[in-house]
């Protein structure tokens, strides 16, 4: 049966449960299912929805999702893959080859990290909070590695500014920065966290990163 046929086979239109159903008419069932699932995972978490609900939101039959996904975990992995691809693109643009300077480009990357977490909560949850096994899916692993590679290259550009004997391992540094960014997002950058800080998440992340870089000797200390 074609994708359009699956839509017609649902046999229900209009609204269901007071919520306007998305529906789709372009024949791309996989895309429609991902788009329908993103707000559900953002609102309810990775265990808070079923494929049947995704199908209803997309305006297709309950059997339609199984044409593309083995189950909910498979759909979540696809959301995570798309998230990592978008995330890597944002980091790459923010890094911009280290221009106009590695330090300023690094600060832009920090802001891009926070922006992504706020703008794409469904993808962020799929990527980092769903328990998805990144290494089990080659496409997901490649997308995750691409995002990590941007962090690694940025860290390498900063490390190379230090004398050889003072350079930390590049991979370790990139993990430190990723962990710092993720921690600020989880604690202070998302409304669902329920925490309020006296300064913005942006300032928290920027100041934390600057303290870290200063400790490495990449930024001069205060007089």
C-alpha positions as CSV (number, residue, x, y, z in Angstrom):
1,X,0.0,0.0,0.0
2,X,1.3,3.5,-0.8
3,X,1.9,6.1,1.8
4,X,-1.1,8.0,0.6
5,X,-3.1,4.8,0.8
6,X,-2.0,4.4,4.5
7,X,-3.4,7.9,5.1
8,X,-6.7,7.1,3.5
9,X,-6.8,3.8,5.3
10,X,-6.9,5.6,8.6
11,X,-10.5,6.5,7.8
12,X,-10.6,9.4,10.3
13,X,-10.3,13.1,9.7
14,X,-10.6,16.4,11.4
15,X,-9.5,16.5,15.1
16,X,-9.1,13.8,17.7
17,X,-9.1,14.4,21.4
18,X,-9.3,18.2,20.8
19,X,-5.9,18.3,19.1
20,X,-5.7,19.1,15.4
21,X,-4.1,16.2,13.6
22,X,-1.1,17.0,11.5
23,X,-1.8,14.6,8.6
24,X,0.4,14.5,5.6
25,X,-0.1,14.7,1.8
26,X,3.4,14.6,0.4
27,X,3.9,10.9,0.4
28,X,6.9,11.0,2.8
29,X,5.6,8.8,5.7
30,X,8.9,8.6,7.5
31,X,9.3,12.3,7.7
32,X,5.7,12.7,8.8
33,X,6.2,10.2,11.6
34,X,9.4,11.9,12.9
35,X,7.7,15.3,12.8
36,X,4.7,13.9,14.8
37,X,6.9,12.2,17.3
38,X,9.1,15.2,18.2
39,X,6.6,17.2,20.2
40,X,5.4,14.0,21.9
41,X,8.9,13.1,23.2
42,X,9.5,16.8,24.2
43,X,6.3,16.9,26.2
44,X,6.3,13.4,27.7
45,X,9.8,12.0,27.5
46,X,11.1,9.0,25.7
47,X,8.8,6.5,27.5
48,X,5.7,8.7,27.4
49,X,4.3,8.0,24.0
50,X,3.5,5.0,21.8
51,X,3.8,4.4,18.0
52,X,0.0,4.4,17.9
53,X,-0.1,7.9,19.2
54,X,2.5,9.0,16.7
55,X,0.4,7.5,13.9
56,X,-2.7,9.4,15.1
57,X,-0.7,12.6,15.2
58,X,0.6,12.0,11.7
59,X,-2.9,11.1,10.4
60,X,-2.1,7.5,9.4
61,X,-3.2,4.1,10.4
62,X,-1.7,2.4,13.4
63,X,0.2,-0.1,11.3
64,X,1.8,2.6,9.1
65,X,4.8,3.3,11.4
66,X,6.0,-0.3,11.1
67,X,6.7,0.3,7.4
68,X,9.7,2.3,8.5
69,X,10.4,1.6,12.2
70,X,10.6,-1.6,14.1
71,X,9.3,0.0,17.2
72,X,9.5,3.2,19.4
73,X,13.2,2.8,20.1
74,X,13.9,2.7,16.3
75,X,11.9,5.9,15.9
76,X,13.8,7.6,18.7
77,X,17.1,6.6,17.2
78,X,16.0,8.3,14.0
79,X,15.1,11.5,15.9
80,X,18.5,11.3,17.6
81,X,20.3,10.9,14.3
82,X,18.6,13.9,12.8
83,X,19.3,15.8,16.0
84,X,23.0,15.1,15.9
85,X,23.2,16.1,12.2
86,X,21.5,19.4,12.9
87,X,23.6,19.9,16.1
88,X,26.8,19.3,14.1
89,X,25.7,21.8,11.5
90,X,25.1,24.4,14.1
91,X,28.4,23.8,15.9
92,X,30.2,23.9,12.6
93,X,28.7,27.3,11.6
94,X,29.4,28.7,15.1
95,X,33.0,27.5,15.0
96,X,33.5,28.9,11.5
97,X,37.0,27.6,11.2
98,X,38.0,29.4,14.3
99,X,37.4,32.8,12.9
100,X,37.8,35.6,13.8
101,X,39.7,34.0,16.7
102,X,39.6,30.5,18.3
103,X,38.5,32.0,21.6
104,X,35.6,34.0,20.2
105,X,34.6,31.1,17.9
106,X,34.6,28.9,20.9
107,X,32.2,31.2,22.8
108,X,29.9,31.1,19.8
109,X,29.9,27.3,19.9
110,X,28.8,27.5,23.6
111,X,25.9,29.7,22.7
112,X,25.0,27.4,19.8
113,X,24.9,24.5,22.2
114,X,22.3,26.2,24.4
115,X,20.3,27.5,21.4
116,X,20.0,23.9,20.1
117,X,18.8,22.5,23.4
118,X,16.1,25.2,23.7
119,X,15.0,25.2,20.1
120,X,14.9,21.4,19.6
121,X,13.9,19.9,22.9
122,X,12.5,16.7,21.2
123,X,15.8,16.0,19.4
124,X,17.8,16.9,22.4
125,X,15.9,14.4,24.6
126,X,16.2,11.7,21.9
127,X,20.0,12.3,21.7
128,X,20.9,12.6,25.3
129,X,18.1,11.4,27.6
130,X,16.4,8.5,25.8
131,X,19.0,5.8,26.6
132,X,19.5,5.2,22.8
133,X,22.6,3.1,22.1
134,X,24.5,5.3,19.7
135,X,26.9,2.6,18.6
136,X,24.1,0.2,17.6
137,X,23.2,2.3,14.6
138,X,26.0,3.1,12.1
139,X,24.1,6.2,10.8
140,X,23.5,7.5,14.3
141,X,27.1,6.8,15.3
142,X,28.4,8.7,12.3
143,X,26.1,11.7,13.1
144,X,27.2,11.7,16.7
145,X,30.9,11.4,15.8
146,X,30.5,14.4,13.4
147,X,29.2,16.6,16.2
148,X,32.0,15.4,18.5
149,X,34.6,16.1,15.7
150,X,33.6,19.7,15.7
151,X,34.3,19.9,19.4
152,X,37.6,18.1,18.9
153,X,38.8,20.4,16.2
154,X,37.9,23.4,18.2
155,X,39.8,22.0,21.2
156,X,42.8,21.2,19.1
157,X,42.9,24.7,17.7
158,X,43.0,26.1,21.2
159,X,45.5,23.6,22.5
160,X,47.9,24.4,19.7
161,X,48.2,27.9,21.2
162,X,50.0,26.4,24.2
163,X,53.6,25.3,24.5
164,X,53.9,21.6,23.7
165,X,54.7,20.7,27.3
166,X,51.6,22.3,28.6
167,X,49.1,20.9,26.1
168,X,46.3,18.7,27.5
169,X,45.1,15.7,25.5
170,X,42.7,17.2,22.8
171,X,40.1,14.4,23.2
172,X,40.0,14.9,27.0
173,X,39.6,18.6,26.6
174,X,36.7,18.2,24.1
175,X,35.0,15.9,26.6
176,X,35.4,18.4,29.4
177,X,33.8,21.1,27.4
178,X,31.0,18.9,26.2
179,X,30.3,17.8,29.8
180,X,30.3,21.4,31.0
181,X,27.9,22.5,28.3
182,X,25.6,19.5,28.9
183,X,25.6,20.2,32.6
184,X,24.5,23.8,32.2
185,X,21.8,22.8,29.8
186,X,20.4,20.1,32.1
187,X,20.4,22.2,35.2
188,X,19.6,25.7,34.0
189,X,18.8,26.0,30.3
190,X,15.6,24.1,30.1
191,X,12.3,25.2,31.5
192,X,11.5,21.6,32.6
193,X,14.4,21.6,35.0
194,X,12.5,23.9,37.3
195,X,15.7,25.6,38.5
196,X,16.4,29.3,38.6
197,X,19.8,30.8,38.7
198,X,20.7,34.4,39.5
199,X,22.5,34.7,36.1
200,X,21.6,33.4,32.7
201,X,22.5,29.9,31.4
202,X,24.5,31.7,28.7
203,X,26.6,33.6,31.3
204,X,27.0,30.4,33.4
205,X,28.4,28.5,30.5
206,X,30.6,31.3,29.2
207,X,32.1,32.0,32.6
208,X,32.6,28.3,33.2
209,X,34.3,27.8,29.9
210,X,36.5,30.9,30.5
211,X,37.6,29.7,33.9
212,X,38.5,26.3,32.3
213,X,40.5,28.0,29.5
214,X,42.2,30.3,31.9
215,X,43.2,27.4,34.0
216,X,44.9,25.9,30.9
217,X,46.7,29.1,30.4
218,X,44.8,30.0,27.2
219,X,43.4,33.2,28.7
220,X,45.5,35.6,30.7
221,X,44.5,35.8,34.4
222,X,43.2,38.9,36.1
223,X,45.7,41.3,37.4
